[in-house]
């Protein structure tokens, strides 16, 4: 059936270590083969239904027929459906998730990875060893309404979208036309299931890495139970723990757990400073974000802080301000802070590639100036790669996408009206440039 006998090379252009070591649960509760795969990378059962953490054991999806076909395709040199984001990142010179995690795990334990791959080839692409890495995206419980987010990752946005579809005919038309669906589905709080957490806790002895996000992971009580179970079992000392946080809810009880783990990486989701933050990441306040971010930077030696800005239409002219802020905090605290850009590609109307030439050229000019002046650009690989890939992305698509810009203008107008915000008031330069470059699109 499988037709594969030849031993593969782990440096193949399509090989990704994830299907051999990692399991992902998406905010919907559905099980996935990768956290960034297109359409969630959801794993199908033979009957066409999706594996769900609310109903199925994670172990059932680990060697499912769908997962085995993904492994087979990667080893055969095929471009696997769902992996388009990594192919895009690699095309603009950005280190992709595939490349970064291959590098991480092959450095960490190449013999085990080689054994897993070869054993799978010999066994119809089954991996008998358990997953080393759990990526748990625990529902959509969140306290913010970020412009680049969606109802499936934020309960606040879900509530807002549902309300607007009931009360604003223009918004209803926009949502149903652009998203090709009626009201976003509601998902039960599957992450409160004791059966799910019992299986996760059973897996603790095998784990080398755990990534917890949401939603906002610091709001989820079961996370604290899980972290304490790792500590009580004595296994936390060999677990690399990762969090993404919006920096609004940094509690003492959370911080007290962190020194017990081998290593902790906390990625702060920050997209801009001051009014830019308050506009994009609605319901947050910059004073709180700044205070909590600085607090995180000063934690114990086993805790490293990163920042993962979502580069989008809104902040394309302000991203350098954020980089300079991070550099300043880093120098003050005498602590390195990783910067790793994420790129907004969905929905397409906030993708910075849709912008006209004049806006892109100005963004590139500012990034090039930052490169010349920065004290850390040349010594931090993630930062350098992020800045360079952003410049490449902006330079490779000089033309504006008028259809998507029109959608951006409508999306912005509708949310500004509801949230009582002003795009032109917060982004006067971008607003002016857009008005000058695209005369028939008004934001």
MOCORRA-V289804 format. One record per residue. N is the residue number from 1. RES is the residue in one letter. PSI is psi as a letter, one per 30 degrees, with the letter a starting at -180 (NA if undefined). OMEGA is omega in radians with two decimals (NA if undefined). NEAR is the number of other ideal C-beta (glycine too) atoms within 12 Angstrom. Layout:
{{N RES PSI OMEGA NEAR} {N RES PSI OMEGA NEAR}}
//
This chain:
{{1 X e -3.01 9} {2 X e 3.01 20} {3 X h 3.13 13} {4 X k -3.13 25} {5 X f -2.97 14} {6 X k 3.11 16} {7 X k -3.08 16} {8 X l 3.03 29} {9 X k -3.10 19} {10 X f 3.12 29} {11 X g 3.12 19} {12 X k -3.05 22} {13 X f -3.13 23} {14 X f -3.10 31} {15 X k 3.02 35} {16 X k -3.06 45} {17 X f -2.99 41} {18 X e -3.09 43} {19 X f 3.11 46} {20 X f -3.05 45} {21 X f -2.90 37} {22 X k 2.92 43} {23 X k -3.10 45} {24 X k 2.95 41} {25 X k -3.10 46} {26 X l -3.12 39} {27 X f 3.12 41} {28 X f -3.05 36} {29 X f 3.14 35} {30 X k -3.08 34} {31 X k -2.99 44} {32 X l 3.08 39} {33 X f -3.14 46} {34 X k -3.07 40} {35 X f -3.06 37} {36 X g -3.11 34} {37 X k 3.13 31} {38 X k -3.12 22} {39 X g 3.06 22} {40 X f -3.14 31} {41 X h -3.00 39} {42 X k -3.11 33} {43 X k -3.11 38} {44 X k 2.98 27} {45 X l 3.10 20} {46 X f -3.12 14} {47 X g 3.10 10} {48 X f 3.06 11} {49 X l 3.14 18} {50 X k 3.00 29} {51 X k -3.08 37} {52 X k 3.12 30} {53 X f 3.12 42} {54 X f -3.03 28} {55 X f -3.04 20} {56 X l 2.99 27} {57 X k 3.10 25} {58 X e -3.13 38} {59 X f -3.12 24} {60 X e -3.12 23} {61 X f -3.00 38} {62 X e 3.12 38} {63 X h 3.09 32} {64 X l 3.13 33} {65 X e 3.14 24} {66 X e -3.14 32} {67 X e -3.14 40} {68 X e 3.09 29} {69 X e 3.08 30} {70 X e 3.11 39} {71 X e -3.13 39} {72 X e -3.12 32} {73 X e 3.13 28} {74 X e -3.11 38} {75 X f 3.12 34} {76 X f 3.14 24} {77 X g -3.14 17} {78 X k 2.99 22} {79 X j -3.01 22} {80 X k 3.08 33} {81 X k -3.10 21} {82 X f -3.05 35} {83 X g -3.03 33} {84 X e -3.12 23} {85 X e 3.11 29} {86 X e 3.11 34} {87 X e 3.10 26} {88 X e -3.14 27} {89 X e -3.13 29} {90 X e -3.12 25} {91 X f 3.13 18} {92 X g 3.10 30} {93 X g 3.09 22} {94 X k 3.05 33} {95 X j -3.07 25} {96 X l 3.05 31} {97 X e 3.12 35} {98 X e -3.10 39} {99 X e -3.09 28} {100 X e -3.06 26} {101 X f 2.96 32} {102 X e -3.13 33} {103 X e -3.12 22} {104 X e -3.00 28} {105 X e 3.11 33} {106 X f 3.03 26} {107 X e -3.06 15} {108 X e -3.06 22} {109 X i -3.13 21} {110 X e -3.14 18} {111 X e 3.14 14} {112 X e 3.13 24} {113 X e 3.12 35} {114 X e 3.14 22} {115 X e 3.12 21} {116 X e -3.12 36} {117 X e -3.11 38} {118 X e 3.11 26} {119 X e 3.13 21} {120 X e 3.11 34} {121 X e -3.12 29} {122 X f -2.99 19} {123 X h 3.09 20} {124 X h 3.05 22} {125 X g 2.96 35} {126 X k 3.04 25} {127 X j -3.06 36} {128 X f 3.09 18} {129 X k -3.14 24} {130 X l 3.12 27} {131 X k 3.08 37} {132 X f -2.96 34} {133 X k 3.04 34} {134 X k 3.08 42} {135 X j -3.00 39} {136 X j 3.13 44} {137 X j -2.80 42} {138 X i 3.07 46} {139 X a -3.08 40} {140 X g 3.13 39} {141 X j -3.09 35} {142 X l -3.12 40} {143 X g -3.11 30} {144 X l 3.08 39} {145 X i -3.07 34} {146 X k -3.07 40} {147 X f -3.11 40} {148 X g -3.07 38} {149 X a -3.02 38} {150 X l -3.09 32} {151 X f -3.07 34} {152 X f 3.12 30} {153 X f 3.13 36} {154 X j 3.09 35} {155 X e 3.11 32} {156 X e 3.10 31} {157 X e 3.10 34} {158 X e 3.14 29} {159 X e -3.11 23} {160 X e -3.13 32} {161 X e 3.14 37} {162 X e 3.14 22} {163 X e -3.10 21} {164 X e 3.11 29} {165 X f 3.11 26} {166 X f -2.96 15} {167 X f -3.05 15} {168 X j -3.08 21} {169 X e 3.12 13} {170 X e 3.13 19} {171 X e 3.11 28} {172 X e 3.14 22} {173 X e -3.13 16} {174 X e -3.07 29} {175 X e -3.07 32} {176 X e 3.13 18} {177 X e -3.03 19} {178 X f -3.11 25} {179 X f 3.06 25} {180 X h 3.07 10} {181 X l 3.03 16} {182 X b -3.12 15} {183 X k 3.13 20} {184 X k -3.10 28} {185 X k 3.03 19} {186 X k 3.14 18} {187 X k 3.11 28} {188 X l 3.13 19} {189 X i -3.09 24} {190 X f -3.09 31} {191 X f 3.02 37} {192 X f -3.08 21} {193 X k 3.09 24} {194 X e -3.14 15} {195 X e 3.10 19} {196 X e -3.10 32} {197 X e 3.07 31} {198 X e 3.12 18} {199 X e 3.12 29} {200 X e -3.13 36} {201 X e 3.06 26} {202 X f -3.07 22} {203 X f -3.03 32} {204 X e -3.12 33} {205 X f -3.11 18} {206 X f -2.93 27} {207 X k 3.01 36} {208 X f -3.08 34} {209 X k 3.09 34} {210 X k 3.09 41} {211 X k -3.11 35} {212 X k 3.06 45} {213 X a -3.10 39} {214 X b 0.26 38} {215 X a 3.10 42} {216 X j -2.97 40} {217 X f -3.13 42} {218 X f 3.11 36} {219 X f -3.00 32} {220 X j -3.05 35} {221 X e -3.09 21} {222 X f 3.08 29} {223 X e -3.12 37} {224 X e 3.07 25} {225 X e -3.11 25} {226 X e -3.14 37} {227 X e 3.11 37} {228 X e 3.11 22} {229 X e 3.07 27} {230 X e -3.12 35} {231 X e -3.10 24} {232 X e -3.13 15} {233 X f -3.09 21} {234 X g -3.08 14} {235 X f -3.11 26} {236 X f -3.08 29} {237 X f 3.05 19} {238 X g -3.14 23} {239 X k 3.02 36} {240 X j -3.05 30} {241 X k 3.11 41} {242 X k 3.05 36} {243 X k 2.80 44} {244 X k 3.13 34} {245 X k 3.09 42} {246 X g 3.03 45} {247 X g 3.09 37} {248 X f -2.93 33} {249 X h -3.11 29} {250 X j -3.05 31} {251 X l 3.12 22} {252 X e -3.09 13} {253 X f 3.07 16} {254 X e -3.08 32} {255 X e -3.10 25} {256 X f 3.13 18} {257 X f -2.94 31} {258 X e -3.11 35} {259 X f -3.10 20} {260 X f -3.09 26} {261 X l -3.12 36} {262 X e -3.13 26} {263 X k -3.14 25} {264 X k 3.02 34} {265 X k 3.09 35} {266 X j 3.09 40} {267 X k 3.12 34} {268 X k 3.11 41} {269 X j -3.13 40} {270 X k -3.05 48} {271 X f -3.13 43} {272 X l -3.11 40} {273 X l 2.96 32} {274 X b -3.11 23} {275 X f 3.11 26} {276 X e 3.07 36} {277 X e -3.04 38} {278 X f 3.11 31} {279 X e -3.07 37} {280 X e -3.07 44} {281 X i -2.97 44} {282 X k -3.07 33} {283 X f 3.00 29} {284 X l 3.10 38} {285 X k -3.03 21} {286 X e -3.12 27} {287 X e 3.12 17} {288 X e -3.13 23} {289 X e -3.13 36} {290 X e -3.14 27} {291 X e -3.09 18} {292 X e 3.11 31} {293 X e 3.12 39} {294 X e 3.09 26} {295 X e 3.12 24} {296 X e -3.11 37} {297 X f -3.10 32} {298 X g -3.10 21} {299 X a -3.05 28} {300 X l -3.05 20} {301 X f -3.11 13} {302 X g -3.12 21} {303 X k 3.10 31} {304 X k -3.10 30} {305 X k 3.03 38} {306 X l 3.07 34} {307 X k -3.07 42} {308 X i 3.12 33} {309 X k 3.00 44} {310 X j 3.14 39} {311 X k -2.99 41} {312 X l 3.12 43} {313 X e -3.02 47} {314 X e -3.00 44} {315 X g -3.01 42} {316 X e 3.12 47} {317 X f -3.09 35} {318 X f -3.04 36} {319 X e 3.11 43} {320 X e 3.07 37} {321 X e 3.12 30} {322 X e 3.13 43} {323 X e 3.14 40} {324 X e 3.07 26} {325 X e -3.13 33} {326 X e 3.12 44} {327 X e 3.13 28} {328 X e 3.12 21} {329 X e 3.13 32} {330 X e -3.13 30} {331 X e 3.12 17} {332 X e -3.09 15} {333 X f -3.06 20} {334 X h -3.09 10} {335 X k 3.09 24} {336 X k 3.07 25} {337 X j 3.09 38} {338 X k 3.01 30} {339 X k -3.12 39} {340 X j -3.09 36} {341 X k 2.88 42} {342 X k -3.10 37} {343 X k 3.12 37} {344 X j 3.09 35} {345 X f -3.13 27} {346 X j 0.10 26} {347 X l -3.03 26} {348 X f -3.08 24} {349 X g 2.96 36} {350 X g 3.09 36} {351 X k -3.10 31} {352 X f 3.10 45} {353 X f -3.13 36} {354 X f -3.00 37} {355 X l 3.11 41} {356 X l -3.03 33} {357 X e -3.07 23} {358 X e 3.12 25} {359 X e 3.13 38} {360 X e -3.13 35} {361 X e 3.12 21} {362 X e 3.09 28} {363 X e 3.11 37} {364 X e 3.13 31} {365 X e -3.13 20} {366 X e 3.10 31} {367 X e 3.11 39} {368 X e 3.09 21} {369 X e 3.10 19} {370 X e 3.12 33} {371 X e -3.11 23} {372 X e -3.00 14} {373 X f -2.97 17} {374 X k 3.06 27} {375 X f -3.04 19} {376 X f -3.07 28} {377 X e -3.04 28} {378 X f -3.07 16} {379 X f 3.11 14} {380 X j -3.00 25} {381 X e -3.13 22} {382 X e 3.12 32} {383 X e -3.12 38} {384 X e -3.14 27} {385 X e 3.13 27} {386 X e -3.12 42} {387 X e -3.11 42} {388 X e -3.13 27} {389 X e 3.10 32} {390 X e 3.08 42} {391 X e 3.12 33} {392 X e -3.12 25} {393 X e -3.11 34} {394 X e -3.11 38} {395 X f -3.01 23} {396 X f -3.11 19} {397 X i -3.02 23} {398 X f -3.05 19} {399 X k 3.08 21} {400 X l 3.02 28} {401 X j -3.01 25} {402 X e 3.13 20} {403 X e -3.13 19} {404 X e 3.08 30} {405 X e 3.07 35} {406 X e 3.09 25} {407 X e 3.10 28} {408 X e -3.14 45} {409 X e -3.13 30} {410 X e 3.10 28} {411 X e -3.12 36} {412 X e -3.14 35} {413 X e -3.10 24} {414 X e 3.14 31} {415 X e 3.10 36} {416 X e 3.14 26} {417 X e -3.09 19} {418 X e -3.05 23} {419 X f -3.11 26} {420 X h 3.09 10} {421 X l -3.13 26} {422 X j 3.09 19} {423 X e -3.10 33} {424 X e 3.13 21} {425 X e -3.12 17} {426 X e -3.07 30} {427 X i -3.06 33} {428 X e -3.13 18} {429 X e -3.13 24} {430 X e 3.13 40} {431 X e -3.13 27} {432 X e 3.12 19} {433 X e 3.12 28} {434 X e 3.14 37} {435 X e -3.13 23} {436 X e -3.01 17} {437 X e -3.06 26} {438 X j -2.96 29} {439 X f -3.10 12} {440 X g 3.05 15} {441 X k -3.08 30} {442 X k 3.11 19} {443 X NA NA 35}}
//
